Amino acid sequence: MFRELNPLLHSELRLAVMSLLISVEEADFVYIRQQTGATAGNLSVQIDKLSKAGYVEVTKTFKGKMPCTLCKITPQGVDAFEEYVEALKTYIVK
């Protein structure tokens, strides 16, 4: 009856990051940090985990002289997020 939830996405912060990225083409680190309220260190660790899983593509660049980290959800990340949402629906009793 209940489907297993992806443990990588079941983390509140990683799920928040994926939820933000699913609705935009890409987002910079500062935007994601502001939207999630996470500390820079914690967010960096969680994005790294998503990147290593192949769910998020990270590009480091510059805006003028300032470093800029851009994050983009990958097709594999979209699939994982959609599967997570479908699995979550099995826990909702109608």
N, C-alpha and C positions, 0 to 999 in steps of 0.2 A: 504494500500500500504506500508506504513512505519511501521516496527515493533518497539516495545518499546525497548530501550536500557537499560540494567541492570545498574541502577544508582551506584551500588557498584563498578562495573568495569569501569564506564565511567570517573572516576577520572584518571587523567594523570599518577600519580605515581602508583596507584594500578594496572592500566592497564600495565604499564611498568614492574612491579614485576611479574604479571601473564605471560606476554610475555616472560620474561626470564625463569621462572620456567617451562613453557610448553615444553621447548626444552632441559631441563636437568633433571637428576634424582633427584638432590637436589643441593642447592646452599647455601653458608654461607652468613651471614649478611654483612660482609665486601665486598664480591664480588658484592652483590646486590647494596650496597651503592655506590661502585665505578662505576658500570655500569649505574646507574640511576642519579648519581650526587646529590642525596638527602642528607639532613642532617640526622645524626643518629637519632635524636629525631623524626623528621617527618616520616622517614622510619619505625621506631619502631611502631608508632601509626597506620600507614597504614597496616603494616603486621598484627598487632593485629586485625584490622577490618576484614581482609581477613581470619584470623584464626577463629574468632568468627562466621563468616559466613559458616565455614566448607570448605573453598576453599583452605586453606594452612595449612599444619601440621608443627608446630614449635617444634624443639627439642633443648634443651639447654644442652650443653656438655662442655668438656674441651679439648684443644689441649695443652698437657703438663700442665702448670699452668694457661694458658690463657683461659678465657671463650670463647665458640664458639656457636653461634646460627645458626642452620641449618634449612632451609625452603624447603619444598617439596609440590608440588601441589597434591591435593587429587583427586580421581575420580570425586567427586562432582565439584571440581574446574575446571577440564578438561571439563566437560559438560557445566558449566557456561560460560567458555571462548569460547568454540565452538559455543554455542548459541549466545553469544555476537557478534562474528565475522559474523555469518549468519544474524543476525539482522542488523548489520552495512552495509552489502551488499545491503539491501533494499534501502539504501540512495544513492547508486551509480547509476547514470543514465547511461545507455549504449547507 
